[in-house]
Amino acid sequence: MRHTDTTTDGTGGGGDRVEAFGAVGTVGAVDGVGDTRRALGGFLRARRGRVAPEDVGLAGGRHRRVRGLRREELAQLAGISVDYYVRLEQGRATQPSTEVLDALARALGLDAAERRHLATLAGARRGTAPAARVSPQLRRLLDAVVHFPAFATTPHLDVVAWNALGAELMGGLGTPGGRDGNNARYLFCDPGSRDVHPEWEDRAREAVGQLRVSAGSYPDDTELAALITELSARSADFRRIWATGEIVVCGAGRKRLRHPVAGLLALDYETLHVPAAPGETGLVVHVFSAAENSPEAAALARLAEAVAASQQERAAGPVRYSDA
C-alpha cells in the first residue's frame, strides 16, 4: 500500500496549475464556493426548483415561468414571511433559527444529508480542511485487505492511500505518469475514466456532490476553491452538474467498474469514515467486495493473484512510504 503527497498549489499533484484559470486561492469564482450566504441561497434555489407544485398540493400548469416552486409558495409552505425567505435566498439574512431550517427542510422534502448540509451553510462556519495524515494503523489495515480493492480519500477527493488491488482496479493509482491522484480531476479531465467507470455520469455526480459538501464545510479552504474553479474552467460537464446544487455523502451500494483483464465487474462497496485526530481531517476509506462464489469474486481473486505476481517481479527491496 502506498500513498501520495498532497501539494499546496491546488492541483493535488497532477494536472495544470490553476493560474491558467485565475489566481491560486481565488475564493468565490464559482457560485457556492467561499461564501456560505451565497451558497445557502443557491442551495435553496436549486432545491426549490426540483419540487413540483403538484407534489405539495399546489396548482401547476404549463404556463408557469419558473421551474418548481415560486419563492412565495415555498415561504407559505414553510410558514415564514416571503420577505424573510427572499432575504435568505439573496444572502441578506444570516443564521436562521433551527425552527426555520426544519420548516424549510420539510417543505422541500430534504433527506437527512441535505438537512445537515442546509444547517452547515446556515451556520456560517468558517475555516479550511485540516491537514490529512495516513496513520500507520490505516496503512496496516489497507495492506491486510489483500482480496478487496480499497483506497482512502480526503475532503478534496485526493486519493492519499490505497492497497495494490485498489490501485489496479481504479485505473492505475500510483503508476508513474498514470492517472491523476485527485478523483474529481481524474473523472472530469481524463477520458480514460469513462472506460473504467461505465456509469460515468453517476460517478461524476457523486464527485461533484462530495466537493459541494466539502465547500460548505470549509468555505475558507483556498486549495479546495482552486480545485473547483479549475474543474469549472476545464469541464463543461463539471459546470453542468455543479449547477444542479446536488450534494452527496459517501454511503454504500453497488458500482460497475471495467478492467482490461478482469472485464466488467459489478461490485458492492462500503465507505468507512476514519475519525480525525486533533488538527487533522478525517479520511473516507472506500472498500469494494463481491459476494462469495460469485463470478465477480472469482474475477477479483484472479486479479489479486496477477497483481501479487507482478509486484513480486518488480520488487527490488522493501516497500517505502513517503510522508503525508
Secondary structure, DSSP 4 states (H G I P E B T S, - for coil): -B-PPP-SSSSTTSS--GGGTS-TT--SSSTTSS-HHHHHHHHHHHHHHTS-GGGGT----TT-SSSS--HHHHHHHHTS-HHHHHHHHTT-S-S--HHHHHHHHHHHT--HHHHHHHHHHHTT----PPBP---HHHHHHHHH-TTS-EEEE-TT-BEEEE-HHHHHHTT-TT-TT-S-SBHHHHHHH-TTHHHH-TTHHHHHHHHHHHHHHHHHH-TT-HHHHHHHHHHHHH-HHHHHHHTTT------EEEEEEEETTTEEEEEEEEEEEEPPPTTB--EEEEEEE--TTSHHHHHHHHHHHHHHHHHHHH--S-------
